Amino acid sequence: MQYIGRLDRSLYRDRALTAIRDAIVGGDLAPGTPIKDVDLAEELGLSRTPVREALARLTDEGLVESKPHSYTRVTPLDTAVVRHAHAVVQAMHALAARLAVPLMTPADLDAMRAANSRFEEALATGDVTAALAADDEFHDVAVRRADNFAVTATIDRYTPLVRRLERLRFATPPGRHSVAMHADVIAACALPDADLAAERVSLNWATLTDLLESDD
């Protein structure tokens, strides 16, 4: 019974974590927004304990910051922090492509093409949320096929810090260049040329660098 209790607590914490993280990276909780655990708990229909645990995890992830007896808030969009996270995410996705290409199947290539089509449609209609989801699906094909725990864990750990910047990219015309860049990645995977695919994936992620530089 004690184990079941711990399991339930973990599920509630994960539920709170997902909801709050999604609200932050989706812009519903904007940078600098004050956060009160009691308000979040009421909104999510949870007790304060899992919400506090979720906020502690988000603090570790760099999405929330707090000062004891003073405030808890969504972190401002710190260019230096995002730049560091972006460099790691970019490198891990390139590595995933390099590892995945020799193992890819025709079904993987079809999945990438389908995701890119959904990505293009979402950009055309200005649906940034759908564009982000399709972009994730596109890159996740290589991540899953690479099947490297450390790569996956690192991407999962640092992507939330980059996600707020990605929303800005896909809301602007330059973001539409990613459709053609995705097609270049698919072509390299189909050859198959692992080094070329990794290079093209890295170039695709490098498009975020322009937004980082514009904020300096």
C-alpha positions as CSV (number, residue, x, y, z in Angstrom):
1,M,0.0,0.0,0.0
2,Q,2.9,2.4,0.7
3,Y,4.2,1.7,-2.8
4,I,0.8,2.5,-4.3
5,G,0.7,5.8,-2.4
6,R,4.1,6.8,-3.7
7,L,3.0,5.9,-7.2
8,D,-0.1,8.0,-7.0
9,R,2.0,10.9,-5.7
10,S,4.4,10.5,-8.6
11,L,1.5,10.5,-11.1
12,Y,0.0,13.7,-9.6
13,R,3.4,15.4,-9.7
14,D,3.9,14.4,-13.4
15,R,0.5,15.7,-14.2
16,A,1.3,19.0,-12.6
17,L,4.7,19.1,-14.2
18,T,3.3,18.5,-17.7
19,A,0.5,21.1,-17.4
20,I,2.7,23.8,-15.9
21,R,5.6,23.2,-18.4
22,D,3.2,23.3,-21.3
23,A,1.7,26.6,-20.1
24,I,5.2,28.1,-19.9
25,V,6.6,27.0,-23.2
26,G,3.2,27.6,-24.9
27,G,3.2,31.2,-23.7
28,D,0.1,31.0,-21.4
29,L,2.5,31.7,-18.5
30,A,4.6,34.5,-20.0
31,P,8.2,35.2,-18.9
32,G,8.2,37.0,-15.6
33,T,4.7,35.9,-14.6
34,P,4.4,35.4,-10.8
35,I,3.4,31.8,-9.8
36,K,1.4,30.8,-6.7
37,D,1.3,27.1,-5.9
38,V,-2.1,27.5,-4.2
39,D,-3.6,29.0,-7.4
40,L,-2.1,26.4,-9.6
41,A,-3.2,23.6,-7.3
42,E,-6.8,24.9,-7.4
43,E,-6.7,25.3,-11.2
44,L,-5.3,21.7,-11.7
45,G,-7.5,20.1,-9.1
46,L,-4.5,18.9,-7.1
47,S,-3.1,19.4,-3.7
48,R,-0.2,21.8,-3.2
49,T,2.4,19.1,-2.7
50,P,2.6,17.7,-6.3
51,V,2.5,21.3,-7.6
52,R,5.4,22.3,-5.3
53,E,7.3,19.2,-6.5
54,A,6.6,20.1,-10.1
55,L,7.8,23.7,-9.6
56,A,11.0,22.4,-8.0
57,R,11.6,20.3,-11.1
58,L,10.9,23.2,-13.4
59,T,13.3,25.3,-11.3
60,D,16.0,22.7,-12.1
61,E,15.0,22.9,-15.8
62,G,15.5,26.7,-15.8
63,L,11.8,27.5,-16.5
64,V,10.9,28.7,-13.0
65,E,12.9,30.8,-10.5
66,S,12.2,31.6,-6.9
67,K,13.5,33.6,-4.0
68,P,12.6,32.2,-0.6
69,H,9.9,34.2,1.2
70,S,9.8,36.6,-1.8
71,Y,8.6,35.3,-5.2
72,T,8.3,32.4,-7.6
73,R,7.9,33.3,-11.2
74,V,8.4,32.1,-14.8
75,T,12.0,32.8,-15.7
76,P,12.6,35.7,-18.1
77,L,13.8,34.6,-21.6
78,D,17.6,34.7,-20.8
79,T,19.5,34.7,-24.0
80,A,22.6,33.3,-22.6
81,V,20.9,30.4,-20.9
82,V,18.8,29.6,-24.0
83,R,22.0,29.8,-26.2
84,H,23.7,27.2,-24.0
85,A,20.6,24.9,-24.1
86,H,20.3,25.4,-27.8
87,A,23.9,24.3,-28.5
88,V,23.3,21.1,-26.6
89,V,20.0,20.3,-28.3
90,Q,21.4,21.1,-31.7
91,A,24.4,18.7,-31.1
92,M,22.2,15.9,-29.7
93,H,19.8,16.0,-32.7
94,A,22.7,15.9,-35.1
95,L,24.2,13.0,-33.2
96,A,20.8,11.2,-33.3
97,A,20.6,11.6,-37.0
98,R,24.2,10.2,-37.5
99,L,23.3,7.2,-35.3
100,A,19.9,6.7,-36.9
101,V,20.5,6.9,-40.6
102,P,22.2,3.4,-41.0
103,L,19.2,1.9,-39.2
104,M,16.4,3.8,-40.9
105,T,13.6,2.0,-42.8
106,P,11.4,3.1,-45.6
107,A,8.7,3.6,-43.0
108,D,10.9,6.0,-41.1
109,L,11.4,8.1,-44.3
110,D,7.6,8.1,-44.9
111,A,7.0,9.2,-41.4
112,M,9.4,12.1,-41.8
113,R,7.8,13.1,-45.1
114,A,4.3,13.0,-43.5
115,A,5.5,15.1,-40.5
116,N,7.0,17.7,-42.8
117,S,3.8,17.9,-44.8
118,R,1.8,18.5,-41.6
119,F,4.5,21.1,-40.6
120,E,4.1,22.9,-43.9
121,E,0.3,23.0,-43.6
122,A,0.5,24.3,-40.0
123,L,2.9,27.1,-41.0
124,A,0.6,28.0,-43.9
125,T,-2.3,28.5,-41.6
126,G,-0.3,30.2,-38.9
127,D,-0.9,27.4,-36.4
128,V,2.3,27.6,-34.4
129,T,1.3,25.0,-31.9
130,A,0.6,22.5,-34.7
131,A,3.8,23.5,-36.4
132,L,5.8,22.7,-33.2
133,A,4.1,19.4,-32.8
134,A,4.8,18.4,-36.4
135,D,8.4,19.6,-36.1
136,D,8.8,17.4,-33.0
137,E,7.4,14.4,-34.9
138,F,9.8,15.0,-37.7
139,H,12.9,15.1,-35.5
140,D,11.6,12.3,-33.2
141,V,11.9,9.8,-36.0
142,A,15.7,9.9,-35.9
143,V,15.8,10.2,-32.1
144,R,13.6,7.1,-31.7
145,R,15.5,5.1,-34.4
146,A,18.9,6.1,-32.8
147,D,17.6,4.5,-29.6
148,N,20.3,6.1,-27.4
149,F,19.1,6.8,-23.9
150,A,21.6,9.5,-23.2
151,V,20.7,11.4,-26.3
152,T,17.0,11.1,-25.7
153,A,17.3,12.2,-22.0
154,T,19.5,15.2,-22.9
155,I,17.1,16.4,-25.6
156,D,14.1,16.0,-23.2
157,R,16.0,17.8,-20.5
158,Y,17.0,20.9,-22.5
159,T,14.3,21.3,-25.2
160,P,11.8,23.1,-22.9
161,L,14.3,26.0,-22.5
162,V,14.6,26.3,-26.3
163,R,10.9,25.8,-27.0
164,R,9.9,29.4,-26.2
165,L,12.3,30.6,-28.8
166,E,11.0,28.0,-31.3
167,R,7.5,29.5,-31.0
168,L,9.0,32.9,-32.1
169,R,10.8,31.2,-35.1
170,F,7.7,29.5,-36.4
171,A,5.6,32.7,-36.0
172,T,7.9,34.5,-38.4
173,P,8.5,34.1,-42.2
174,P,12.1,32.7,-41.8
175,G,10.6,29.8,-40.0
176,R,9.1,28.6,-43.3
177,H,12.6,27.8,-44.6
178,S,12.5,24.8,-42.3
179,V,10.2,23.0,-44.7
180,A,12.9,22.9,-47.4
181,M,15.6,22.1,-44.8
182,H,13.5,19.2,-43.6
183,A,13.3,17.9,-47.2
184,D,17.1,18.2,-47.4
185,V,17.5,16.1,-44.3
186,I,15.1,13.4,-45.7
187,A,17.1,13.3,-48.9
188,A,20.3,12.7,-47.0
189,C,18.7,10.0,-44.9
190,A,17.5,8.3,-48.1
191,L,20.9,8.2,-49.7
192,P,21.8,7.0,-47.0
193,D,24.5,9.4,-45.8
194,A,24.7,9.7,-42.0
195,D,27.3,12.5,-42.0
196,L,25.4,14.6,-44.5
197,A,22.1,14.0,-42.6
198,A,23.8,15.1,-39.3
199,E,25.2,18.2,-41.0
200,R,21.8,19.2,-42.4
201,V,20.0,18.6,-39.1
202,S,22.6,20.8,-37.4
203,L,22.0,23.5,-40.0
204,N,18.2,23.3,-39.4
205,W,18.7,23.8,-35.7
206,A,21.1,26.6,-36.4
207,T,18.3,28.8,-37.7
208,L,17.4,29.6,-34.1
209,T,20.8,31.3,-33.7
210,D,19.6,34.3,-35.7
211,L,16.8,34.9,-33.2
212,L,19.3,34.6,-30.3
213,E,21.6,37.1,-31.9
214,S,18.8,39.5,-32.6
215,D,18.0,39.5,-28.8
216,D,21.6,40.5,-27.8
